[in-house]
Amino acid sequence: MKHKKEVKMFFGAFANPKKFEILRYLLRFNSATAGELSDNLKIEQTLLSHYLKDLLKGKFIEVKKEGKSRVYSLKEEMRPLVTTMEMSLTSYLEM
């Protein structure tokens, strides 16, 4: 397979419950700082940093500097995909 690493990163974002939780949060609230994500999702800062790095490398999210803060948001082209995955998960859990 030509893009093994990219495929692993893509599915890893949905297979890891915390990474998927970050994507869902950003889908709902549009943007957040690392502190907001850590507080609201109850993810320890060091682990959150690792997850955000993976999601940035996977091109799921983007980051902008606002003053001293870094603000994370879901890339616009990823919104339909995350929405579909969330709806699919909800349907699956209701079976």
TORVOMI-436152 format. One record per atom (N, C-alpha, C): residue number from 1; residue in one letter; atom name; x, y, z. Coordinates in Angstrom, 2 decimals, m for minus. Layout:
% residues N
<node NUM, 'a', 'CA', <X, Y, Z>>
...
% end
This chain:
% residues 95
<node 1, 'm', 'N', <0.85, m1.17, 0.00>>
<node 1, 'm', 'CA', <0.00, 0.00, 0.00>>
<node 1, 'm', 'C', <0.90, 1.24, 0.00>>
<node 2, 'k', 'N', <0.57, 2.19, m0.84>>
<node 2, 'k', 'CA', <1.40, 3.37, m1.05>>
<node 2, 'k', 'C', <1.41, 4.35, 0.13>>
<node 3, 'h', 'N', <0.27, 4.60, 0.71>>
<node 3, 'h', 'CA', <0.15, 5.63, 1.75>>
<node 3, 'h', 'C', <m0.18, 5.03, 3.11>>
<node 4, 'k', 'N', <0.57, 4.01, 3.50>>
<node 4, 'k', 'CA', <0.30, 3.30, 4.76>>
<node 4, 'k', 'C', <0.25, 4.24, 5.96>>
<node 5, 'k', 'N', <1.22, 5.12, 6.06>>
<node 5, 'k', 'CA', <1.31, 6.03, 7.21>>
<node 5, 'k', 'C', <0.09, 6.96, 7.27>>
<node 6, 'e', 'N', <m0.30, 7.49, 6.13>>
<node 6, 'e', 'CA', <m1.44, 8.40, 6.08>>
<node 6, 'e', 'C', <m2.75, 7.69, 6.41>>
<node 7, 'v', 'N', <m2.90, 6.46, 5.92>>
<node 7, 'v', 'CA', <m4.11, 5.68, 6.19>>
<node 7, 'v', 'C', <m4.19, 5.38, 7.69>>
<node 8, 'k', 'N', <m3.06, 5.01, 8.27>>
<node 8, 'k', 'CA', <m3.02, 4.72, 9.71>>
<node 8, 'k', 'C', <m3.39, 5.97, 10.51>>
<node 9, 'm', 'N', <m2.87, 7.12, 10.12>>
<node 9, 'm', 'CA', <m3.16, 8.38, 10.81>>
<node 9, 'm', 'C', <m4.64, 8.74, 10.67>>
<node 10, 'f', 'N', <m5.19, 8.55, 9.47>>
<node 10, 'f', 'CA', <m6.58, 8.87, 9.21>>
<node 10, 'f', 'C', <m7.51, 8.05, 10.10>>
<node 11, 'f', 'N', <m7.36, 6.74, 10.07>>
<node 11, 'f', 'CA', <m8.25, 5.89, 10.87>>
<node 11, 'f', 'C', <m7.94, 5.97, 12.35>>
<node 12, 'g', 'N', <m6.69, 6.29, 12.69>>
<node 12, 'g', 'CA', <m6.32, 6.46, 14.10>>
<node 12, 'g', 'C', <m7.06, 7.59, 14.77>>
<node 13, 'a', 'N', <m7.38, 8.63, 14.01>>
<node 13, 'a', 'CA', <m8.12, 9.77, 14.57>>
<node 13, 'a', 'C', <m9.52, 9.36, 15.01>>
<node 14, 'f', 'N', <m10.09, 8.38, 14.33>>
<node 14, 'f', 'CA', <m11.44, 7.93, 14.67>>
<node 14, 'f', 'C', <m11.42, 6.73, 15.61>>
<node 15, 'a', 'N', <m10.32, 5.98, 15.59>>
<node 15, 'a', 'CA', <m10.22, 4.79, 16.44>>
<node 15, 'a', 'C', <m9.86, 5.15, 17.88>>
<node 16, 'n', 'N', <m9.18, 6.27, 18.07>>
<node 16, 'n', 'CA', <m8.80, 6.70, 19.41>>
<node 16, 'n', 'C', <m9.94, 7.54, 19.99>>
<node 17, 'p', 'N', <m10.58, 7.06, 21.06>>
<node 17, 'p', 'CA', <m11.73, 7.78, 21.61>>
<node 17, 'p', 'C', <m11.44, 9.23, 21.99>>
<node 18, 'k', 'N', <m10.28, 9.51, 22.53>>
<node 18, 'k', 'CA', <m9.96, 10.88, 22.94>>
<node 18, 'k', 'C', <m9.74, 11.79, 21.73>>
<node 19, 'k', 'N', <m9.07, 11.29, 20.71>>
<node 19, 'k', 'CA', <m8.87, 12.09, 19.49>>
<node 19, 'k', 'C', <m10.22, 12.39, 18.84>>
<node 20, 'f', 'N', <m11.08, 11.39, 18.80>>
<node 20, 'f', 'CA', <m12.41, 11.59, 18.22>>
<node 20, 'f', 'C', <m13.21, 12.58, 19.06>>
<node 21, 'e', 'N', <m13.02, 12.52, 20.37>>
<node 21, 'e', 'CA', <m13.71, 13.45, 21.27>>
<node 21, 'e', 'C', <m13.25, 14.90, 21.00>>
<node 22, 'i', 'N', <m11.97, 15.08, 20.73>>
<node 22, 'i', 'CA', <m11.45, 16.40, 20.38>>
<node 22, 'i', 'C', <m12.09, 16.89, 19.09>>
<node 23, 'l', 'N', <m12.16, 16.01, 18.09>>
<node 23, 'l', 'CA', <m12.77, 16.39, 16.81>>
<node 23, 'l', 'C', <m14.24, 16.77, 16.99>>
<node 24, 'r', 'N', <m14.95, 15.98, 17.78>>
<node 24, 'r', 'CA', <m16.37, 16.27, 18.04>>
<node 24, 'r', 'C', <m16.55, 17.59, 18.77>>
<node 25, 'y', 'N', <m15.67, 17.86, 19.72>>
<node 25, 'y', 'CA', <m15.74, 19.12, 20.47>>
<node 25, 'y', 'C', <m15.54, 20.31, 19.53>>
<node 26, 'l', 'N', <m14.53, 20.20, 18.67>>
<node 26, 'l', 'CA', <m14.25, 21.29, 17.73>>
<node 26, 'l', 'C', <m15.36, 21.43, 16.69>>
<node 27, 'l', 'N', <m16.01, 20.34, 16.36>>
<node 27, 'l', 'CA', <m17.17, 20.40, 15.47>>
<node 27, 'l', 'C', <m18.29, 21.22, 16.13>>
<node 28, 'r', 'N', <m18.53, 20.97, 17.39>>
<node 28, 'r', 'CA', <m19.62, 21.65, 18.11>>
<node 28, 'r', 'C', <m19.32, 23.11, 18.45>>
<node 29, 'f', 'N', <m18.10, 23.36, 18.90>>
<node 29, 'f', 'CA', <m17.77, 24.69, 19.44>>
<node 29, 'f', 'C', <m16.87, 25.52, 18.51>>
<node 30, 'n', 'N', <m16.54, 25.00, 17.36>>
<node 30, 'n', 'CA', <m15.77, 25.70, 16.31>>
<node 30, 'n', 'C', <m14.29, 25.87, 16.62>>
<node 31, 's', 'N', <m13.94, 26.30, 17.82>>
<node 31, 's', 'CA', <m12.53, 26.48, 18.14>>
<node 31, 's', 'C', <m12.34, 26.40, 19.66>>
<node 32, 'a', 'N', <m11.09, 26.16, 20.04>>
<node 32, 'a', 'CA', <m10.77, 26.09, 21.47>>
<node 32, 'a', 'C', <m9.26, 26.15, 21.66>>
<node 33, 't', 'N', <m8.85, 26.65, 22.81>>
<node 33, 't', 'CA', <m7.44, 26.60, 23.18>>
<node 33, 't', 'C', <m7.16, 25.22, 23.78>>
<node 34, 'a', 'N', <m5.89, 24.92, 23.92>>
<node 34, 'a', 'CA', <m5.52, 23.64, 24.55>>
<node 34, 'a', 'C', <m6.05, 23.58, 25.98>>
<node 35, 'g', 'N', <m6.01, 24.70, 26.68>>
<node 35, 'g', 'CA', <m6.53, 24.74, 28.05>>
<node 35, 'g', 'C', <m8.01, 24.43, 28.11>>
<node 36, 'e', 'N', <m8.78, 25.00, 27.18>>
<node 36, 'e', 'CA', <m10.22, 24.73, 27.14>>
<node 36, 'e', 'C', <m10.49, 23.26, 26.82>>
<node 37, 'l', 'N', <m9.74, 22.72, 25.87>>
<node 37, 'l', 'CA', <m9.91, 21.30, 25.53>>
<node 37, 'l', 'C', <m9.57, 20.42, 26.73>>
<node 38, 's', 'N', <m8.46, 20.72, 27.38>>
<node 38, 's', 'CA', <m8.03, 19.93, 28.54>>
<node 38, 's', 'C', <m9.08, 19.98, 29.65>>
<node 39, 'd', 'N', <m9.56, 21.17, 29.96>>
<node 39, 'd', 'CA', <m10.55, 21.33, 31.03>>
<node 39, 'd', 'C', <m11.88, 20.66, 30.70>>
<node 40, 'n', 'N', <m12.37, 20.89, 29.50>>
<node 40, 'n', 'CA', <m13.70, 20.39, 29.14>>
<node 40, 'n', 'C', <m13.73, 18.90, 28.81>>
<node 41, 'l', 'N', <m12.63, 18.37, 28.29>>
<node 41, 'l', 'CA', <m12.61, 16.96, 27.91>>
<node 41, 'l', 'C', <m11.87, 16.10, 28.93>>
<node 42, 'k', 'N', <m11.35, 16.74, 29.96>>
<node 42, 'k', 'CA', <m10.64, 16.03, 31.04>>
<node 42, 'k', 'C', <m9.49, 15.19, 30.48>>
<node 43, 'i', 'N', <m8.65, 15.87, 29.69>>
<node 43, 'i', 'CA', <m7.46, 15.23, 29.12>>
<node 43, 'i', 'C', <m6.23, 15.95, 29.68>>
<node 44, 'e', 'N', <m5.32, 15.20, 30.23>>
<node 44, 'e', 'CA', <m4.09, 15.77, 30.78>>
<node 44, 'e', 'C', <m3.31, 16.49, 29.67>>
<node 45, 'q', 'N', <m2.70, 17.64, 30.01>>
<node 45, 'q', 'CA', <m2.06, 18.52, 29.03>>
<node 45, 'q', 'C', <m1.03, 17.81, 28.15>>
<node 46, 't', 'N', <m0.17, 16.99, 28.74>>
<node 46, 't', 'CA', <0.87, 16.31, 27.96>>
<node 46, 't', 'C', <0.26, 15.39, 26.92>>
<node 47, 'l', 'N', <m0.74, 14.64, 27.32>>
<node 47, 'l', 'CA', <m1.42, 13.73, 26.40>>
<node 47, 'l', 'C', <m2.18, 14.51, 25.33>>
<node 48, 'l', 'N', <m2.84, 15.59, 25.74>>
<node 48, 'l', 'CA', <m3.56, 16.44, 24.80>>
<node 48, 'l', 'C', <m2.61, 16.99, 23.74>>
<node 49, 's', 'N', <m1.46, 17.43, 24.16>>
<node 49, 's', 'CA', <m0.46, 17.96, 23.23>>
<node 49, 's', 'C', <m0.10, 16.92, 22.16>>
<node 50, 'h', 'N', <0.07, 15.69, 22.58>>
<node 50, 'h', 'CA', <0.37, 14.59, 21.65>>
<node 50, 'h', 'C', <m0.79, 14.38, 20.67>>
<node 51, 'y', 'N', <m2.01, 14.37, 21.18>>
<node 51, 'y', 'CA', <m3.19, 14.18, 20.33>>
<node 51, 'y', 'C', <m3.34, 15.31, 19.33>>
<node 52, 'l', 'N', <m3.13, 16.54, 19.78>>
<node 52, 'l', 'CA', <m3.26, 17.69, 18.88>>
<node 52, 'l', 'C', <m2.19, 17.64, 17.79>>
<node 53, 'k', 'N', <m0.99, 17.25, 18.16>>
<node 53, 'k', 'CA', <0.09, 17.10, 17.17>>
<node 53, 'k', 'C', <m0.30, 16.09, 16.11>>
<node 54, 'd', 'N', <m0.84, 14.95, 16.53>>
<node 54, 'd', 'CA', <m1.28, 13.92, 15.57>>
<node 54, 'd', 'C', <m2.40, 14.43, 14.66>>
<node 55, 'l', 'N', <m3.36, 15.15, 15.24>>
<node 55, 'l', 'CA', <m4.48, 15.66, 14.45>>
<node 55, 'l', 'C', <m4.03, 16.75, 13.49>>
<node 56, 'l', 'N', <m3.03, 17.52, 13.86>>
<node 56, 'l', 'CA', <m2.45, 18.52, 12.96>>
<node 56, 'l', 'C', <m1.72, 17.83, 11.81>>
<node 57, 'k', 'N', <m0.91, 16.82, 12.14>>
<node 57, 'k', 'CA', <m0.18, 16.08, 11.10>>
<node 57, 'k', 'C', <m1.14, 15.38, 10.14>>
<node 58, 'g', 'N', <m2.27, 14.92, 10.68>>
<node 58, 'g', 'CA', <m3.26, 14.24, 9.86>>
<node 58, 'g', 'C', <m4.15, 15.18, 9.08>>
<node 59, 'k', 'N', <m3.94, 16.47, 9.25>>
<node 59, 'k', 'CA', <m4.67, 17.51, 8.51>>
<node 59, 'k', 'C', <m6.16, 17.57, 8.86>>
<node 60, 'f', 'N', <m6.48, 17.17, 10.10>>
<node 60, 'f', 'CA', <m7.86, 17.25, 10.58>>
<node 60, 'f', 'C', <m8.17, 18.63, 11.16>>
<node 61, 'i', 'N', <m7.16, 19.20, 11.81>>
<node 61, 'i', 'CA', <m7.36, 20.47, 12.50>>
<node 61, 'i', 'C', <m6.30, 21.47, 12.03>>
<node 62, 'e', 'N', <m6.54, 22.73, 12.39>>
<node 62, 'e', 'CA', <m5.57, 23.78, 12.14>>
<node 62, 'e', 'C', <m5.42, 24.60, 13.40>>
<node 63, 'v', 'N', <m4.35, 25.37, 13.47>>
<node 63, 'v', 'CA', <m4.07, 26.17, 14.66>>
<node 63, 'v', 'C', <m3.71, 27.59, 14.22>>
<node 64, 'k', 'N', <m4.20, 28.54, 15.00>>
<node 64, 'k', 'CA', <m3.88, 29.95, 14.76>>
<node 64, 'k', 'C', <m3.42, 30.55, 16.08>>
<node 65, 'k', 'N', <m2.43, 31.43, 15.98>>
<node 65, 'k', 'CA', <m1.98, 32.15, 17.17>>
<node 65, 'k', 'C', <m2.85, 33.36, 17.36>>
<node 66, 'e', 'N', <m3.35, 33.51, 18.57>>
<node 66, 'e', 'CA', <m4.13, 34.70, 18.95>>
<node 66, 'e', 'C', <m3.51, 35.23, 20.24>>
<node 67, 'g', 'N', <m2.68, 36.24, 20.10>>
<node 67, 'g', 'CA', <m1.94, 36.74, 21.25>>
<node 67, 'g', 'C', <m0.96, 35.68, 21.73>>
<node 68, 'k', 'N', <m1.08, 35.30, 22.99>>
<node 68, 'k', 'CA', <m0.21, 34.26, 23.55>>
<node 68, 'k', 'C', <m0.81, 32.87, 23.42>>
<node 69, 's', 'N', <m2.03, 32.81, 22.95>>
<node 69, 's', 'CA', <m2.73, 31.52, 22.87>>
<node 69, 's', 'C', <m2.67, 30.92, 21.47>>
<node 70, 'r', 'N', <m2.77, 29.62, 21.44>>
<node 70, 'r', 'CA', <m2.94, 28.89, 20.18>>
<node 70, 'r', 'C', <m4.37, 28.37, 20.16>>
<node 71, 'v', 'N', <m5.09, 28.71, 19.12>>
<node 71, 'v', 'CA', <m6.50, 28.34, 19.02>>
<node 71, 'v', 'C', <m6.64, 27.27, 17.94>>
<node 72, 'y', 'N', <m7.22, 26.14, 18.33>>
<node 72, 'y', 'CA', <m7.39, 25.00, 17.43>>
<node 72, 'y', 'C', <m8.81, 24.99, 16.87>>
<node 73, 's', 'N', <m8.91, 24.60, 15.61>>
<node 73, 's', 'CA', <m10.23, 24.45, 14.99>>
<node 73, 's', 'C', <m10.20, 23.31, 14.00>>
<node 74, 'l', 'N', <m11.36, 22.79, 13.75>>
<node 74, 'l', 'CA', <m11.52, 21.71, 12.77>>
<node 74, 'l', 'C', <m11.41, 22.33, 11.38>>
<node 75, 'k', 'N', <m10.63, 21.71, 10.51>>
<node 75, 'k', 'CA', <m10.55, 22.22, 9.14>>
<node 75, 'k', 'C', <m11.93, 22.12, 8.50>>
<node 76, 'e', 'N', <m12.28, 23.12, 7.76>>
<node 76, 'e', 'CA', <m13.62, 23.20, 7.16>>
<node 76, 'e', 'C', <m13.95, 21.96, 6.33>>
<node 77, 'e', 'N', <m12.98, 21.47, 5.57>>
<node 77, 'e', 'CA', <m13.24, 20.30, 4.72>>
<node 77, 'e', 'C', <m13.40, 19.01, 5.52>>
<node 78, 'm', 'N', <m13.06, 19.03, 6.80>>
<node 78, 'm', 'CA', <m13.22, 17.86, 7.67>>
<node 78, 'm', 'C', <m14.57, 17.83, 8.38>>
<node 79, 'r', 'N', <m15.27, 18.95, 8.41>>
<node 79, 'r', 'CA', <m16.55, 19.03, 9.13>>
<node 79, 'r', 'C', <m17.56, 17.98, 8.65>>
<node 80, 'p', 'N', <m17.77, 17.81, 7.33>>
<node 80, 'p', 'CA', <m18.74, 16.79, 6.89>>
<node 80, 'p', 'C', <m18.32, 15.37, 7.29>>
<node 81, 'l', 'N', <m17.02, 15.10, 7.22>>
<node 81, 'l', 'CA', <m16.53, 13.77, 7.57>>
<node 81, 'l', 'C', <m16.75, 13.48, 9.06>>
<node 82, 'v', 'N', <m16.41, 14.42, 9.92>>
<node 82, 'v', 'CA', <m16.58, 14.22, 11.37>>
<node 82, 'v', 'C', <m18.06, 14.12, 11.70>>
<node 83, 't', 'N', <m18.89, 14.91, 11.05>>
<node 83, 't', 'CA', <m20.34, 14.84, 11.26>>
<node 83, 't', 'C', <m20.86, 13.45, 10.89>>
<node 84, 't', 'N', <m20.44, 12.94, 9.74>>
<node 84, 't', 'CA', <m20.86, 11.61, 9.29>>
<node 84, 't', 'C', <m20.40, 10.52, 10.26>>
<node 85, 'm', 'N', <m19.16, 10.62, 10.72>>
<node 85, 'm', 'CA', <m18.63, 9.61, 11.65>>
<node 85, 'm', 'C', <m19.39, 9.66, 12.97>>
<node 86, 'e', 'N', <m19.73, 10.85, 13.43>>
<node 86, 'e', 'CA', <m20.48, 10.99, 14.68>>
<node 86, 'e', 'C', <m21.88, 10.39, 14.52>>
<node 87, 'm', 'N', <m22.53, 10.67, 13.41>>
<node 87, 'm', 'CA', <m23.88, 10.12, 13.17>>
<node 87, 'm', 'C', <m23.82, 8.60, 13.04>>
<node 88, 's', 'N', <m22.79, 8.09, 12.38>>
<node 88, 's', 'CA', <m22.64, 6.64, 12.23>>
<node 88, 's', 'C', <m22.43, 5.97, 13.57>>
<node 89, 'l', 'N', <m21.60, 6.58, 14.40>>
<node 89, 'l', 'CA', <m21.35, 6.02, 15.74>>
<node 89, 'l', 'C', <m22.63, 6.01, 16.57>>
<node 90, 't', 'N', <m23.39, 7.09, 16.51>>
<node 90, 't', 'CA', <m24.65, 7.18, 17.25>>
<node 90, 't', 'C', <m25.61, 6.08, 16.78>>
<node 91, 's', 'N', <m25.73, 5.89, 15.47>>
<node 91, 's', 'CA', <m26.61, 4.83, 14.93>>
<node 91, 's', 'C', <m26.14, 3.46, 15.36>>
<node 92, 'y', 'N', <m24.85, 3.23, 15.33>>
<node 92, 'y', 'CA', <m24.30, 1.94, 15.72>>
<node 92, 'y', 'C', <m24.59, 1.65, 17.20>>
<node 93, 'l', 'N', <m24.41, 2.66, 18.04>>
<node 93, 'l', 'CA', <m24.64, 2.46, 19.48>>
<node 93, 'l', 'C', <m26.10, 2.24, 19.82>>
<node 94, 'e', 'N', <m26.99, 2.69, 18.95>>
<node 94, 'e', 'CA', <m28.42, 2.51, 19.19>>
<node 94, 'e', 'C', <m28.95, 1.18, 18.67>>
<node 95, 'm', 'N', <m28.13, 0.40, 18.02>>
<node 95, 'm', 'CA', <m28.57, m0.89, 17.47>>
<node 95, 'm', 'C', <m28.88, m1.87, 18.57>>
% end
